[in-house]
Amino acid sequence: MVTVKVVSQSTGKPVKGRRVSIGFSGLRGITSAEYTDSNGEAHFNADPGNGEVYVDGRTEYKGRISGRVVVYI
C-alpha cells in the first residue's frame, strides 16, 4: 500500500480533491487516478518501487515510492 499526501506549499495544509496517479518504472506502468480526501491523501494498492507521482497531470515527485510520500504543490 502506498499513500500520497498532497500539501499546499504556501499554507502547509492538506489539499483535497486533487487527481493523483503514480507512474512506476519498468513494465508496471501508471496507476489509475485517485482523488485526495479531506486529509489530502490518496491511497494506492501498489507495491513500493521507483517512479513518479503525478498531481493533476504534472510530475511532482521522482524517486522511491513506498509507504507515505508527501508532495508539496
N, C-alpha and C positions, 0 to 999 in steps of 0.2 A: 504494500500500500504506500502510495506517495501522496503527500499533501502539499499543495502550493498555496501560500498565503500572500495576498496582494495588499500592499500597504502604500498609502499616499506619502510621497517623499516630503511634501510641504507640511502636512498636518500630523503625520505619524499614525494616522487612524486607518483601520481596515477599509478596503474599498469593496462594496458589494455590487453584484450584477455584472462583473467583467467576464468575458469569454476567455477561458484558459485552455490550452492544449499543450501536450508535450511531444516533441519530436525526438525519438531515440535514435542513436547512431546505429548503423548497420541495417539489417533487414527488418527490424522491428517496426519501423515507420512512425506515423503520428497517431496519437490517441484521438478519440472523438472529443469534441469540446465539452467542457463542463463550465458552469457559471459559478462565480464566487457567492457564498452565502453571506449572512449578516456579519459573520466574523472575518470576512474577506478570504475564506478558504474554499478551495476546490479540491475534491478528493478523487484519486485515480486508483483503480485496482490494477496496479502495474508493478513489476519487479524493478528494483533500482538499476541504474545504468547511466551511461554518458549520453548527453544530448542537449536539447534546448527547450526553454519554456517560452511559450508564446502567449501574450496577453493582448486580446483584441487584434490578433494577426501580426503583432510586432514582436520581434525577438527581444526578450527582456533578461534572459539568463542563459549562459552557456557553461557547461561543466558537468560535474557529477550530480545526478538527481537521485536522491534517496531520502527516506523519512519525510522531513518537512523542509521545504525550500521557501525562503522568504524573498519576495521580489518587491522592490521599491519602484513605483512609477510616478 
